[in-house]
Amino acid sequence: MRETELYGPVKAWLQARGFEVKGEVGAADVMALHPEAPDEPVLIELKTGFTLSLLHQGIARQAVTDWVYLAVPRPARSRRGTPPEVTLCRRLGLGLIHVRLRDGHVEVLCDPGPYAPRKSRARRTRLLREWARRRGDPNDGGATRFGIVTSYRQDAVACARVLAARGALRGAEVARETGIAHATRLLRDDHYGWFERVGRGVYALTAAGRQGLADWADALDPE
């Protein structure tokens, strides 16, 4: 595949929208002008794949105009949701075009423009809640997901410690001992297989719970 194979479909797409198009003008692969905006060029960089080099070229063209697009062949398989390259282009203020080479179809995934991401209040709330509930700083930043100590894990360890020391207890007693208001629900839900109900509202530690307590002994006492 060559970059020149993208030029024909992109040129035809622009011409259908009233642009005059020329290739290899200055450093730009494609330059287009519309009669209604003769001083506002549209520049398009062509590449056979989405690369860091292509992003650098697009950013460099933004010194000339705000209307800069990157054009690459359409992937053989489409992905669900917004492709990460679209999010990246939006953040950089670049447009992104996919060209289907078998029939020359051009699809604009995003247009150039200022980036204004929508903030997720729910995600921020979850992060702040996890921060507030977590005891100390038990994880090294950059660690893989396996072995991450969450506030839920710390609560489970705290409940397990109480049951290991005192034997089977009612959930309310575990809550008082640990200060974890939702201890009864944690014991009932038993996501780790550490607890078992041995009576009405009464819970005991399982063998898996004793092993978990040994494996996560430092979860509540991070250095």
WOSUL-V273229 format. One record per run of one state. SS is the DSSP state (H for helix, E for strand, L for the rest). FROM is the first residue (numbers start at 1). TO is the last residue. If there is no record, write none. Layout:
BEGIN
ss->[SS/SS]
from->[FROM/FROM]
to->[TO/TO]
END
This chain:
BEGIN
ss->[L/H/L/E/L/E/L/E/L/H/L/E/L/H/L/E/L/E/L/H/L/H/L/E/H/L/H/L/E/L/E/L/H/L]
from->[1/4/16/19/26/28/35/37/47/52/62/68/74/84/93/95/101/105/111/121/134/151/167/169/171/179/183/190/195/200/202/206/207/216]
to->[3/15/18/25/27/34/36/46/51/61/67/73/83/92/94/100/104/110/120/133/150/166/168/170/178/182/189/194/199/201/205/206/215/223]
END
